Amino acid sequence: MPAWLQPVSWALPPTYVFEGMRALLIQHTFRPDLMLDALALNVVFFAAGVFGFLKLLQSARRHGSLIQAGE
């Protein structure tokens, strides 16, 4: 992977999982630190997603763009 793209990849949780699997296959060692880093990033991204969703829902309610359409 190019050097300029490596910081982007380390900001994504699957990178830590793949590196952990590589260590398991090549060195026969489990790396819990990588799994915890992936978990922490997942928690951060999930919290950001929930926060963004709630803000957009609040904005939609305020502007009245939620319409109940039934048949």
Predicted model as a PDB file, atoms N, CA, C, CB and O in Angstrom, pLDDT in the B-factor column:
MODEL        1                                                                  
ATOM      1  N   MET A   1       0.846  -1.164   0.000  1.00 81.00           N  
ATOM      2  CA  MET A   1       0.000   0.000   0.000  1.00 81.00           C  
ATOM      3  C   MET A   1       0.900   1.239   0.000  1.00 81.00           C  
ATOM      4  CB  MET A   1      -0.967  -0.009   1.221  1.00 81.00           C  
ATOM      5  O   MET A   1       1.912   1.266   0.700  1.00 81.00           O  
ATOM      6  N   PRO A   2       0.543   2.256  -0.773  1.00 91.00           N  
ATOM      7  CA  PRO A   2       1.370   3.466  -0.810  1.00 91.00           C  
ATOM      8  C   PRO A   2       1.452   4.132   0.571  1.00 91.00           C  
ATOM      9  CB  PRO A   2       0.808   4.460  -1.842  1.00 91.00           C  
ATOM     10  O   PRO A   2       0.528   4.040   1.380  1.00 91.00           O  
ATOM     11  N   ALA A   3       2.567   4.796   0.811  1.00 92.00           N  
ATOM     12  CA  ALA A   3       2.805   5.411   2.119  1.00 92.00           C  
ATOM     13  C   ALA A   3       1.764   6.475   2.441  1.00 92.00           C  
ATOM     14  CB  ALA A   3       4.198   6.023   2.168  1.00 92.00           C  
ATOM     15  O   ALA A   3       1.393   6.641   3.603  1.00 92.00           O  
ATOM     16  N   TRP A   4       1.288   7.199   1.431  1.00 94.00           N  
ATOM     17  CA  TRP A   4       0.317   8.262   1.687  1.00 94.00           C  
ATOM     18  C   TRP A   4      -1.062   7.711   2.043  1.00 94.00           C  
ATOM     19  CB  TRP A   4       0.208   9.168   0.474  1.00 94.00           C  
ATOM     20  O   TRP A   4      -1.881   8.422   2.625  1.00 94.00           O  
ATOM     21  N   LEU A   5      -1.320   6.459   1.700  1.00 93.00           N  
ATOM     22  CA  LEU A   5      -2.629   5.860   1.972  1.00 93.00           C  
ATOM     23  C   LEU A   5      -2.650   5.061   3.280  1.00 93.00           C  
ATOM     24  CB  LEU A   5      -3.032   4.957   0.819  1.00 93.00           C  
ATOM     25  O   LEU A   5      -3.724   4.720   3.776  1.00 93.00           O  
ATOM     26  N   GLN A   6      -1.495   4.766   3.832  1.00 92.00           N  
ATOM     27  CA  GLN A   6      -1.440   3.970   5.056  1.00 92.00           C  
ATOM     28  C   GLN A   6      -2.126   4.639   6.249  1.00 92.00           C  
ATOM     29  CB  GLN A   6      -0.007   3.684   5.404  1.00 92.00           C  
ATOM     30  O   GLN A   6      -2.816   3.942   6.992  1.00 92.00           O  
ATOM     31  N   PRO A   7      -1.977   5.954   6.478  1.00 92.00           N  
ATOM     32  CA  PRO A   7      -2.725   6.552   7.601  1.00 92.00           C  
ATOM     33  C   PRO A   7      -4.234   6.430   7.439  1.00 92.00           C  
ATOM     34  CB  PRO A   7      -2.357   8.014   7.747  1.00 92.00           C  
ATOM     35  O   PRO A   7      -4.955   6.300   8.429  1.00 92.00           O  
ATOM     36  N   VAL A   8      -4.713   6.471   6.213  1.00 94.00           N  
ATOM     37  CA  VAL A   8      -6.149   6.302   5.970  1.00 94.00           C  
ATOM     38  C   VAL A   8      -6.572   4.893   6.337  1.00 94.00           C  
ATOM     39  CB  VAL A   8      -6.500   6.601   4.496  1.00 94.00           C  
ATOM     40  O   VAL A   8      -7.615   4.696   6.961  1.00 94.00           O  
ATOM     41  N   SER A   9      -5.773   3.918   5.956  1.00 93.00           N  
ATOM     42  CA  SER A   9      -6.141   2.528   6.250  1.00 93.00           C  
ATOM     43  C   SER A   9      -6.099   2.243   7.745  1.00 93.00           C  
ATOM     44  CB  SER A   9      -5.210   1.565   5.515  1.00 93.00           C  
ATOM     45  O   SER A   9      -6.902   1.449   8.235  1.00 93.00           O  
ATOM     46  N   TRP A  10      -5.188   2.868   8.480  1.00 93.00           N  
ATOM     47  CA  TRP A  10      -5.126   2.639   9.925  1.00 93.00           C  
ATOM     48  C   TRP A  10      -6.253   3.336  10.667  1.00 93.00           C  
ATOM     49  CB  TRP A  10      -3.795   3.109  10.470  1.00 93.00           C  
ATOM     50  O   TRP A  10      -6.415   3.129  11.870  1.00 93.00           O  
ATOM     51  N   ALA A  11      -7.035   4.156   9.981  1.00 95.00           N  
ATOM     52  CA  ALA A  11      -8.207   4.779  10.598  1.00 95.00           C  
ATOM     53  C   ALA A  11      -9.439   3.898  10.463  1.00 95.00           C  
ATOM     54  CB  ALA A  11      -8.474   6.143   9.973  1.00 95.00           C  
ATOM     55  O   ALA A  11     -10.511   4.267  10.942  1.00 95.00           O  
ATOM     56  N   LEU A  12      -9.308   2.743   9.822  1.00 95.00           N  
ATOM     57  CA  LEU A  12     -10.434   1.838   9.598  1.00 95.00           C  
ATOM     58  C   LEU A  12     -10.246   0.547  10.407  1.00 95.00           C  
ATOM     59  CB  LEU A  12     -10.578   1.515   8.087  1.00 95.00           C  
ATOM     60  O   LEU A  12      -9.153  -0.019  10.415  1.00 95.00           O  
ATOM     61  N   PRO A  13     -11.289   0.082  11.080  1.00 96.00           N  
ATOM     62  CA  PRO A  13     -11.180  -1.116  11.924  1.00 96.00           C  
ATOM     63  C   PRO A  13     -10.739  -2.395  11.202  1.00 96.00           C  
ATOM     64  CB  PRO A  13     -12.491  -1.368  12.568  1.00 96.00           C  
ATOM     65  O   PRO A  13      -9.999  -3.180  11.795  1.00 96.00           O  
ATOM     66  N   PRO A  14     -11.154  -2.648   9.949  1.00 96.00           N  
ATOM     67  CA  PRO A  14     -10.729  -3.912   9.334  1.00 96.00           C  
ATOM     68  C   PRO A  14      -9.212  -4.061   9.197  1.00 96.00           C  
ATOM     69  CB  PRO A  14     -11.356  -4.039   7.978  1.00 96.00           C  
ATOM     70  O   PRO A  14      -8.701  -5.180   9.163  1.00 96.00           O  
ATOM     71  N   THR A  15      -8.503  -2.957   9.121  1.00 96.00           N  
ATOM     72  CA  THR A  15      -7.044  -3.035   9.029  1.00 96.00           C  
ATOM     73  C   THR A  15      -6.465  -3.736  10.248  1.00 96.00           C  
ATOM     74  CB  THR A  15      -6.435  -1.632   8.889  1.00 96.00           C  
ATOM     75  O   THR A  15      -5.565  -4.566  10.124  1.00 96.00           O  
ATOM     76  N   TYR A  16      -6.979  -3.404  11.422  1.00 96.00           N  
ATOM     77  CA  TYR A  16      -6.481  -4.023  12.649  1.00 96.00           C  
ATOM     78  C   TYR A  16      -6.827  -5.505  12.697  1.00 96.00           C  
ATOM     79  CB  TYR A  16      -7.053  -3.312  13.874  1.00 96.00           C  
ATOM     80  O   TYR A  16      -6.028  -6.317  13.163  1.00 96.00           O  
ATOM     81  N   VAL A  17      -8.005  -5.856  12.221  1.00 96.00           N  
ATOM     82  CA  VAL A  17      -8.406  -7.263  12.197  1.00 96.00           C  
ATOM     83  C   VAL A  17      -7.532  -8.049  11.228  1.00 96.00           C  
ATOM     84  CB  VAL A  17      -9.890  -7.399  11.807  1.00 96.00           C  
ATOM     85  O   VAL A  17      -7.089  -9.153  11.546  1.00 96.00           O  
ATOM     86  N   PHE A  18      -7.284  -7.488  10.049  1.00 96.00           N  
ATOM     87  CA  PHE A  18      -6.443  -8.184   9.071  1.00 96.00           C  
ATOM     88  C   PHE A  18      -5.007  -8.318   9.566  1.00 96.00           C  
ATOM     89  CB  PHE A  18      -6.464  -7.446   7.732  1.00 96.00           C  
ATOM     90  O   PHE A  18      -4.371  -9.349   9.345  1.00 96.00           O  
ATOM     91  N   GLU A  19      -4.495  -7.296  10.228  1.00 96.00           N  
ATOM     92  CA  GLU A  19      -3.141  -7.396  10.782  1.00 96.00           C  
ATOM     93  C   GLU A  19      -3.091  -8.448  11.895  1.00 96.00           C  
ATOM     94  CB  GLU A  19      -2.675  -6.023  11.321  1.00 96.00           C  
ATOM     95  O   GLU A  19      -2.102  -9.170  12.027  1.00 96.00           O  
ATOM     96  N   GLY A  20      -4.146  -8.530  12.682  1.00 96.00           N  
ATOM     97  CA  GLY A  20      -4.210  -9.557  13.713  1.00 96.00           C  
ATOM     98  C   GLY A  20      -4.254 -10.949  13.122  1.00 96.00           C  
ATOM     99  O   GLY A  20      -3.608 -11.866  13.628  1.00 96.00           O  
ATOM    100  N   MET A  21      -5.017 -11.110  12.046  1.00 97.00           N  
ATOM    101  CA  MET A  21      -5.071 -12.416  11.385  1.00 97.00           C  
ATOM    102  C   MET A  21      -3.732 -12.763  10.737  1.00 97.00           C  
ATOM    103  CB  MET A  21      -6.185 -12.434  10.330  1.00 97.00           C  
ATOM    104  O   MET A  21      -3.313 -13.921  10.742  1.00 97.00           O  
ATOM    105  N   ARG A  22      -3.072 -11.762  10.186  1.00 97.00           N  
ATOM    106  CA  ARG A  22      -1.747 -12.003   9.602  1.00 97.00           C  
ATOM    107  C   ARG A  22      -0.765 -12.460  10.676  1.00 97.00           C  
ATOM    108  CB  ARG A  22      -1.220 -10.729   8.904  1.00 97.00           C  
ATOM    109  O   ARG A  22       0.019 -13.382  10.448  1.00 97.00           O  
ATOM    110  N   ALA A  23      -0.800 -11.827  11.837  1.00 97.00           N  
ATOM    111  CA  ALA A  23       0.082 -12.236  12.938  1.00 97.00           C  
ATOM    112  C   ALA A  23      -0.252 -13.643  13.401  1.00 97.00           C  
ATOM    113  CB  ALA A  23      -0.028 -11.256  14.117  1.00 97.00           C  
ATOM    114  O   ALA A  23       0.642 -14.412  13.755  1.00 97.00           O  
ATOM    115  N   LEU A  24      -1.536 -13.986  13.400  1.00 96.00           N  
ATOM    116  CA  LEU A  24      -1.938 -15.321  13.824  1.00 96.00           C  
ATOM    117  C   LEU A  24      -1.454 -16.386  12.836  1.00 96.00           C  
ATOM    118  CB  LEU A  24      -3.460 -15.393  13.973  1.00 96.00           C  
ATOM    119  O   LEU A  24      -0.991 -17.453  13.240  1.00 96.00           O  
ATOM    120  N   LEU A  25      -1.563 -16.088  11.552  1.00 97.00           N  
ATOM    121  CA  LEU A  25      -1.157 -17.066  10.543  1.00 97.00           C  
ATOM    122  C   LEU A  25       0.355 -17.178  10.396  1.00 97.00           C  
ATOM    123  CB  LEU A  25      -1.762 -16.706   9.214  1.00 97.00           C  
ATOM    124  O   LEU A  25       0.877 -18.278  10.215  1.00 97.00           O  
ATOM    125  N   ILE A  26       1.057 -16.065  10.472  1.00 97.00           N  
ATOM    126  CA  ILE A  26       2.499 -16.088  10.228  1.00 97.00           C  
ATOM    127  C   ILE A  26       3.291 -16.369  11.498  1.00 97.00           C  
ATOM    128  CB  ILE A  26       2.947 -14.770   9.629  1.00 97.00           C  
ATOM    129  O   ILE A  26       4.182 -17.218  11.501  1.00 97.00           O  
ATOM    130  N   GLN A  27       2.969 -15.660  12.577  1.00 97.00           N  
ATOM    131  CA  GLN A  27       3.756 -15.773  13.810  1.00 97.00           C  
ATOM    132  C   GLN A  27       3.114 -16.695  14.844  1.00 97.00           C  
ATOM    133  CB  GLN A  27       3.956 -14.402  14.418  1.00 97.00           C  
ATOM    134  O   GLN A  27       3.722 -16.989  15.873  1.00 97.00           O  
ATOM    135  N   HIS A  28       1.889 -17.154  14.577  1.00 96.00           N  
ATOM    136  CA  HIS A  28       1.154 -18.026  15.495  1.00 96.00           C  
ATOM    137  C   HIS A  28       0.943 -17.371  16.863  1.00 96.00           C  
ATOM    138  CB  HIS A  28       1.897 -19.347  15.664  1.00 96.00           C  
ATOM    139  O   HIS A  28       1.005 -18.033  17.899  1.00 96.00           O  
ATOM    140  N   THR A  29       0.692 -16.059  16.844  1.00 96.00           N  
ATOM    141  CA  THR A  29       0.414 -15.335  18.083  1.00 96.00           C  
ATOM    142  C   THR A  29      -0.848 -14.506  17.896  1.00 96.00           C  
ATOM    143  CB  THR A  29       1.615 -14.432  18.490  1.00 96.00           C  
ATOM    144  O   THR A  29      -1.067 -13.884  16.856  1.00 96.00           O  
ATOM    145  N   PHE A  30      -1.665 -14.518  18.937  1.00 96.00           N  
ATOM    146  CA  PHE A  30      -2.882 -13.700  18.928  1.00 96.00           C  
ATOM    147  C   PHE A  30      -2.537 -12.324  19.475  1.00 96.00           C  
ATOM    148  CB  PHE A  30      -4.027 -14.364  19.767  1.00 96.00           C  
ATOM    149  O   PHE A  30      -1.902 -12.203  20.523  1.00 96.00           O  
ATOM    150  N   ARG A  31      -2.961 -11.283  18.755  1.00 96.00           N  
ATOM    151  CA  ARG A  31      -2.664  -9.905  19.152  1.00 96.00           C  
ATOM    152  C   ARG A  31      -3.927  -9.228  19.683  1.00 96.00           C  
ATOM    153  CB  ARG A  31      -2.081  -9.103  17.960  1.00 96.00           C  
ATOM    154  O   ARG A  31      -4.657  -8.608  18.910  1.00 96.00           O  
ATOM    155  N   PRO A  32      -4.199  -9.333  20.983  1.00 97.00           N  
ATOM    156  CA  PRO A  32      -5.413  -8.708  21.524  1.00 97.00           C  
ATOM    157  C   PRO A  32      -5.385  -7.193  21.442  1.00 97.00           C  
ATOM    158  CB  PRO A  32      -5.610  -9.124  22.957  1.00 97.00           C  
ATOM    159  O   PRO A  32      -6.440  -6.558  21.421  1.00 97.00           O  
ATOM    160  N   ASP A  33      -4.186  -6.594  21.395  1.00 97.00           N  
ATOM    161  CA  ASP A  33      -4.111  -5.140  21.292  1.00 97.00           C  
ATOM    162  C   ASP A  33      -4.717  -4.645  19.982  1.00 97.00           C  
ATOM    163  CB  ASP A  33      -2.662  -4.676  21.406  1.00 97.00           C  
ATOM    164  O   ASP A  33      -5.366  -3.599  19.952  1.00 97.00           O  
ATOM    165  N   LEU A  34      -4.509  -5.386  18.913  1.00 96.00           N  
ATOM    166  CA  LEU A  34      -5.093  -5.001  17.628  1.00 96.00           C  
ATOM    167  C   LEU A  34      -6.610  -5.151  17.644  1.00 96.00           C  
ATOM    168  CB  LEU A  34      -4.496  -5.842  16.498  1.00 96.00           C  
ATOM    169  O   LEU A  34      -7.328  -4.326  17.078  1.00 96.00           O  
ATOM    170  N   MET A  35      -7.091  -6.199  18.288  1.00 97.00           N  
ATOM    171  CA  MET A  35      -8.541  -6.402  18.364  1.00 97.00           C  
ATOM    172  C   MET A  35      -9.197  -5.317  19.217  1.00 97.00           C  
ATOM    173  CB  MET A  35      -8.861  -7.797  18.940  1.00 97.00           C  
ATOM    174  O   MET A  35     -10.297  -4.862  18.902  1.00 97.00           O  
ATOM    175  N   LEU A  36      -8.531  -4.901  20.294  1.00 97.00           N  
ATOM    176  CA  LEU A  36      -9.070  -3.830  21.132  1.00 97.00           C  
ATOM    177  C   LEU A  36      -9.062  -2.496  20.397  1.00 97.00           C  
ATOM    178  CB  LEU A  36      -8.271  -3.716  22.430  1.00 97.00           C  
ATOM    179  O   LEU A  36      -9.973  -1.685  20.565  1.00 97.00           O  
ATOM    180  N   ASP A  37      -8.030  -2.266  19.579  1.00 97.00           N  
ATOM    181  CA  ASP A  37      -8.001  -1.040  18.768  1.00 97.00           C  
ATOM    182  C   ASP A  37      -9.154  -1.029  17.767  1.00 97.00           C  
ATOM    183  CB  ASP A  37      -6.652  -0.911  18.026  1.00 97.00           C  
ATOM    184  O   ASP A  37      -9.796   0.001  17.564  1.00 97.00           O  
ATOM    185  N   ALA A  38      -9.410  -2.166  17.148  1.00 97.00           N  
ATOM    186  CA  ALA A  38     -10.528  -2.265  16.205  1.00 97.00           C  
ATOM    187  C   ALA A  38     -11.853  -2.043  16.922  1.00 97.00           C  
ATOM    188  CB  ALA A  38     -10.527  -3.638  15.502  1.00 97.00           C  
ATOM    189  O   ALA A  38     -12.732  -1.357  16.401  1.00 97.00           O  
ATOM    190  N   LEU A  39     -12.001  -2.613  18.106  1.00 97.00           N  
ATOM    191  CA  LEU A  39     -13.220  -2.430  18.889  1.00 97.00           C  
ATOM    192  C   LEU A  39     -13.403  -0.957  19.267  1.00 97.00           C  
ATOM    193  CB  LEU A  39     -13.181  -3.307  20.156  1.00 97.00           C  
ATOM    194  O   LEU A  39     -14.510  -0.424  19.184  1.00 97.00           O  
ATOM    195  N   ALA A  40     -12.328  -0.313  19.677  1.00 98.00           N  
ATOM    196  CA  ALA A  40     -12.413   1.109  20.054  1.00 98.00           C  
ATOM    197  C   ALA A  40     -12.825   1.966  18.861  1.00 98.00           C  
ATOM    198  CB  ALA A  40     -11.062   1.603  20.614  1.00 98.00           C  
ATOM    199  O   ALA A  40     -13.652   2.866  19.004  1.00 98.00           O  
ATOM    200  N   LEU A  41     -12.262   1.698  17.695  1.00 97.00           N  
ATOM    201  CA  LEU A  41     -12.652   2.451  16.507  1.00 97.00           C  
ATOM    202  C   LEU A  41     -14.108   2.188  16.143  1.00 97.00           C  
ATOM    203  CB  LEU A  41     -11.744   2.095  15.329  1.00 97.00           C  
ATOM    204  O   LEU A  41     -14.823   3.104  15.735  1.00 97.00           O  
ATOM    205  N   ASN A  42     -14.545   0.949  16.287  1.00 98.00           N  
ATOM    206  CA  ASN A  42     -15.958   0.634  16.019  1.00 98.00           C  
ATOM    207  C   ASN A  42     -16.882   1.392  16.969  1.00 98.00           C  
ATOM    208  CB  ASN A  42     -16.204  -0.881  16.146  1.00 98.00           C  
ATOM    209  O   ASN A  42     -17.927   1.890  16.549  1.00 98.00           O  
ATOM    210  N   VAL A  43     -16.513   1.482  18.221  1.00 98.00           N  
ATOM    211  CA  VAL A  43     -17.330   2.212  19.197  1.00 98.00           C  
ATOM    212  C   VAL A  43     -17.384   3.692  18.827  1.00 98.00           C  
ATOM    213  CB  VAL A  43     -16.766   2.034  20.633  1.00 98.00           C  
ATOM    214  O   VAL A  43     -18.448   4.309  18.889  1.00 98.00           O  
ATOM    215  N   VAL A  44     -16.250   4.260  18.446  1.00 98.00           N  
ATOM    216  CA  VAL A  44     -16.206   5.676  18.062  1.00 98.00           C  
ATOM    217  C   VAL A  44     -17.071   5.924  16.830  1.00 98.00           C  
ATOM    218  CB  VAL A  44     -14.751   6.120  17.790  1.00 98.00           C  
ATOM    219  O   VAL A  44     -17.865   6.865  16.806  1.00 98.00           O  
ATOM    220  N   PHE A  45     -16.922   5.085  15.809  1.00 98.00           N  
ATOM    221  CA  PHE A  45     -17.703   5.270  14.583  1.00 98.00           C  
ATOM    222  C   PHE A  45     -19.198   5.053  14.833  1.00 98.00           C  
ATOM    223  CB  PHE A  45     -17.209   4.311  13.491  1.00 98.00           C  
ATOM    224  O   PHE A  45     -20.029   5.761  14.265  1.00 98.00           O  
ATOM    225  N   PHE A  46     -19.541   4.085  15.673  1.00 98.00           N  
ATOM    226  CA  PHE A  46     -20.942   3.843  15.993  1.00 98.00           C  
ATOM    227  C   PHE A  46     -21.542   5.034  16.745  1.00 98.00           C  
ATOM    228  CB  PHE A  46     -21.085   2.560  16.827  1.00 98.00           C  
ATOM    229  O   PHE A  46     -22.654   5.468  16.448  1.00 98.00           O  
ATOM    230  N   ALA A  47     -20.800   5.550  17.709  1.00 98.00           N  
ATOM    231  CA  ALA A  47     -21.282   6.714  18.463  1.00 98.00           C  
ATOM    232  C   ALA A  47     -21.451   7.918  17.545  1.00 98.00           C  
ATOM    233  CB  ALA A  47     -20.314   7.057  19.613  1.00 98.00           C  
ATOM    234  O   ALA A  47     -22.427   8.658  17.670  1.00 98.00           O  
ATOM    235  N   ALA A  48     -20.516   8.122  16.629  1.00 98.00           N  
ATOM    236  CA  ALA A  48     -20.641   9.229  15.684  1.00 98.00           C  
ATOM    237  C   ALA A  48     -21.853   9.037  14.773  1.00 98.00           C  
ATOM    238  CB  ALA A  48     -19.363   9.360  14.844  1.00 98.00           C  
ATOM    239  O   ALA A  48     -22.540  10.004  14.446  1.00 98.00           O  
ATOM    240  N   GLY A  49     -22.117   7.810  14.366  1.00 98.00           N  
ATOM    241  CA  GLY A  49     -23.280   7.525  13.531  1.00 98.00           C  
ATOM    242  C   GLY A  49     -24.588   7.770  14.267  1.00 98.00           C  
ATOM    243  O   GLY A  49     -25.521   8.345  13.707  1.00 98.00           O  
ATOM    244  N   VAL A  50     -24.660   7.336  15.521  1.00 98.00           N  
ATOM    245  CA  VAL A  50     -25.869   7.566  16.322  1.00 98.00           C  
ATOM    246  C   VAL A  50     -26.070   9.056  16.547  1.00 98.00           C  
ATOM    247  CB  VAL A  50     -25.781   6.827  17.678  1.00 98.00           C  
ATOM    248  O   VAL A  50     -27.189   9.556  16.427  1.00 98.00           O  
ATOM    249  N   PHE A  51     -25.001   9.768  16.872  1.00 98.00           N  
ATOM    250  CA  PHE A  51     -25.095  11.213  17.075  1.00 98.00           C  
ATOM    251  C   PHE A  51     -25.573  11.915  15.808  1.00 98.00           C  
ATOM    252  CB  PHE A  51     -23.738  11.781  17.512  1.00 98.00           C  
ATOM    253  O   PHE A  51     -26.454  12.773  15.869  1.00 98.00           O  
ATOM    254  N   GLY A  52     -24.995  11.554  14.654  1.00 98.00           N  
ATOM    255  CA  GLY A  52     -25.416  12.158  13.388  1.00 98.00           C  
ATOM    256  C   GLY A  52     -26.865  11.853  13.060  1.00 98.00           C  
ATOM    257  O   GLY A  52     -27.599  12.729  12.604  1.00 98.00           O  
ATOM    258  N   PHE A  53     -27.281  10.607  13.293  1.00 97.00           N  
ATOM    259  CA  PHE A  53     -28.667  10.229  13.034  1.00 97.00           C  
ATOM    260  C   PHE A  53     -29.627  11.022  13.900  1.00 97.00           C  
ATOM    261  CB  PHE A  53     -28.865   8.742  13.272  1.00 97.00           C  
ATOM    262  O   PHE A  53     -30.642  11.522  13.414  1.00 97.00           O  
ATOM    263  N   LEU A  54     -29.308  11.138  15.182  1.00 97.00           N  
ATOM    264  CA  LEU A  54     -30.196  11.869  16.085  1.00 97.00           C  
ATOM    265  C   LEU A  54     -30.275  13.345  15.720  1.00 97.00           C  
ATOM    266  CB  LEU A  54     -29.726  11.717  17.526  1.00 97.00           C  
ATOM    267  O   LEU A  54     -31.341  13.952  15.820  1.00 97.00           O  
ATOM    268  N   LYS A  55     -29.161  13.923  15.301  1.00 97.00           N  
ATOM    269  CA  LYS A  55     -29.176  15.325  14.879  1.00 97.00           C  
ATOM    270  C   LYS A  55     -30.013  15.504  13.613  1.00 97.00           C  
ATOM    271  CB  LYS A  55     -27.742  15.830  14.642  1.00 97.00           C  
ATOM    272  O   LYS A  55     -30.780  16.462  13.517  1.00 97.00           O  
ATOM    273  N   LEU A  56     -29.881  14.615  12.659  1.00 94.00           N  
ATOM    274  CA  LEU A  56     -30.684  14.707  11.440  1.00 94.00           C  
ATOM    275  C   LEU A  56     -32.162  14.473  11.720  1.00 94.00           C  
ATOM    276  CB  LEU A  56     -30.189  13.706  10.408  1.00 94.00           C  
ATOM    277  O   LEU A  56     -33.015  15.131  11.125  1.00 94.00           O  
ATOM    278  N   LEU A  57     -32.474  13.545  12.616  1.00 92.00           N  
ATOM    279  CA  LEU A  57     -33.861  13.304  12.997  1.00 92.00           C  
ATOM    280  C   LEU A  57     -34.458  14.533  13.677  1.00 92.00           C  
ATOM    281  CB  LEU A  57     -33.957  12.086  13.923  1.00 92.00           C  
ATOM    282  O   LEU A  57     -35.598  14.910  13.404  1.00 92.00           O  
ATOM    283  N   GLN A  58     -33.693  15.144  14.552  1.00 93.00           N  
ATOM    284  CA  GLN A  58     -34.139  16.365  15.229  1.00 93.00           C  
ATOM    285  C   GLN A  58     -34.382  17.481  14.214  1.00 93.00           C  
ATOM    286  CB  GLN A  58     -33.098  16.815  16.278  1.00 93.00           C  
ATOM    287  O   GLN A  58     -35.372  18.206  14.312  1.00 93.00           O  
ATOM    288  N   SER A  59     -33.493  17.618  13.253  1.00 92.00           N  
ATOM    289  CA  SER A  59     -33.662  18.642  12.220  1.00 92.00           C  
ATOM    290  C   SER A  59     -34.885  18.364  11.356  1.00 92.00           C  
ATOM    291  CB  SER A  59     -32.413  18.723  11.343  1.00 92.00           C  
ATOM    292  O   SER A  59     -35.617  19.287  11.000  1.00 92.00           O  
ATOM    293  N   ALA A  60     -35.109  17.099  11.017  1.00 89.00           N  
ATOM    294  CA  ALA A  60     -36.269  16.744  10.199  1.00 89.00           C  
ATOM    295  C   ALA A  60     -37.565  17.010  10.948  1.00 89.00           C  
ATOM    296  CB  ALA A  60     -36.200  15.274   9.778  1.00 89.00           C  
ATOM    297  O   ALA A  60     -38.545  17.461  10.355  1.00 89.00           O  
ATOM    298  N   ARG A  61     -37.575  16.736  12.238  1.00 88.00           N  
ATOM    299  CA  ARG A  61     -38.778  17.012  13.037  1.00 88.00           C  
ATOM    300  C   ARG A  61     -39.027  18.517  13.142  1.00 88.00           C  
ATOM    301  CB  ARG A  61     -38.643  16.397  14.448  1.00 88.00           C  
ATOM    302  O   ARG A  61     -40.170  18.969  13.082  1.00 88.00           O  
ATOM    303  N   ARG A  62     -37.958  19.280  13.298  1.00 89.00           N  
ATOM    304  CA  ARG A  62     -38.085  20.719  13.441  1.00 89.00           C  
ATOM    305  C   ARG A  62     -38.622  21.362  12.166  1.00 89.00           C  
ATOM    306  CB  ARG A  62     -36.745  21.329  13.809  1.00 89.00           C  
ATOM    307  O   ARG A  62     -39.422  22.296  12.227  1.00 89.00           O  
ATOM    308  N   HIS A  63     -38.182  20.863  11.012  1.00 86.00           N  
ATOM    309  CA  HIS A  63     -38.605  21.424   9.733  1.00 86.00           C  
ATOM    310  C   HIS A  63     -39.883  20.778   9.190  1.00 86.00           C  
ATOM    311  CB  HIS A  63     -37.495  21.273   8.723  1.00 86.00           C  
ATOM    312  O   HIS A  63     -40.408  21.204   8.161  1.00 86.00           O  
ATOM    313  N   GLY A  64     -40.370  19.773   9.868  1.00 82.00           N  
ATOM    314  CA  GLY A  64     -41.609  19.127   9.439  1.00 82.00           C  
ATOM    315  C   GLY A  64     -41.466  18.297   8.183  1.00 82.00           C  
ATOM    316  O   GLY A  64     -42.429  18.141   7.432  1.00 82.00           O  
ATOM    317  N   SER A  65     -40.298  17.769   7.943  1.00 82.00           N  
ATOM    318  CA  SER A  65     -40.100  16.983   6.729  1.00 82.00           C  
ATOM    319  C   SER A  65     -40.385  15.488   6.922  1.00 82.00           C  
ATOM    320  CB  SER A  65     -38.688  17.166   6.238  1.00 82.00           C  
ATOM    321  O   SER A  65     -40.206  14.695   5.998  1.00 82.00           O  
ATOM    322  N   LEU A  66     -40.822  15.116   8.109  1.00 81.00           N  
ATOM    323  CA  LEU A  66     -41.253  13.741   8.327  1.00 81.00           C  
ATOM    324  C   LEU A  66     -42.746  13.680   8.086  1.00 81.00           C  
ATOM    325  CB  LEU A  66     -40.891  13.244   9.762  1.00 81.00           C  
ATOM    326  O   LEU A  66     -43.538  14.270   8.821  1.00 81.00           O  
ATOM    327  N   ILE A  67     -43.109  12.970   7.067  1.00 77.00           N  
ATOM    328  CA  ILE A  67     -44.512  12.896   6.681  1.00 77.00           C  
ATOM    329  C   ILE A  67     -44.995  11.479   6.909  1.00 77.00           C  
ATOM    330  CB  ILE A  67     -44.720  13.326   5.200  1.00 77.00           C  
ATOM    331  O   ILE A  67     -44.338  10.508   6.532  1.00 77.00           O  
ATOM    332  N   GLN A  68     -46.162  11.380   7.537  1.00 69.00           N  
ATOM    333  CA  GLN A  68     -46.762  10.061   7.723  1.00 69.00           C  
ATOM    334  C   GLN A  68     -47.677   9.806   6.532  1.00 69.00           C  
ATOM    335  CB  GLN A  68     -47.551   9.966   9.087  1.00 69.00           C  
ATOM    336  O   GLN A  68     -48.763  10.378   6.431  1.00 69.00           O  
ATOM    337  N   ALA A  69     -47.230   8.957   5.652  1.00 60.00           N  
ATOM    338  CA  ALA A  69     -48.014   8.646   4.452  1.00 60.00           C  
ATOM    339  C   ALA A  69     -48.563   7.230   4.579  1.00 60.00           C  
ATOM    340  CB  ALA A  69     -47.149   8.793   3.153  1.00 60.00           C  
ATOM    341  O   ALA A  69     -47.800   6.265   4.619  1.00 60.00           O  
ATOM    342  N   GLY A  70     -49.853   7.109   4.642  1.00 55.00           N  
ATOM    343  CA  GLY A  70     -50.479   5.801   4.745  1.00 55.00           C  
ATOM    344  C   GLY A  70     -51.520   5.639   3.667  1.00 55.00           C  
ATOM    345  O   GLY A  70     -51.967   6.609   3.054  1.00 55.00           O  
ATOM    346  N   GLU A  71     -51.890   4.423   3.452  1.00 52.00           N  
ATOM    347  CA  GLU A  71     -52.888   4.169   2.403  1.00 52.00           C  
ATOM    348  C   GLU A  71     -54.271   4.134   2.965  1.00 52.00           C  
ATOM    349  CB  GLU A  71     -52.603   2.872   1.687  1.00 52.00           C  
ATOM    350  O   GLU A  71     -55.234   3.932   2.224  1.00 52.00           O  
TER     351      GLU A  71                                                      
ENDMDL                                                                          
END                                                                             
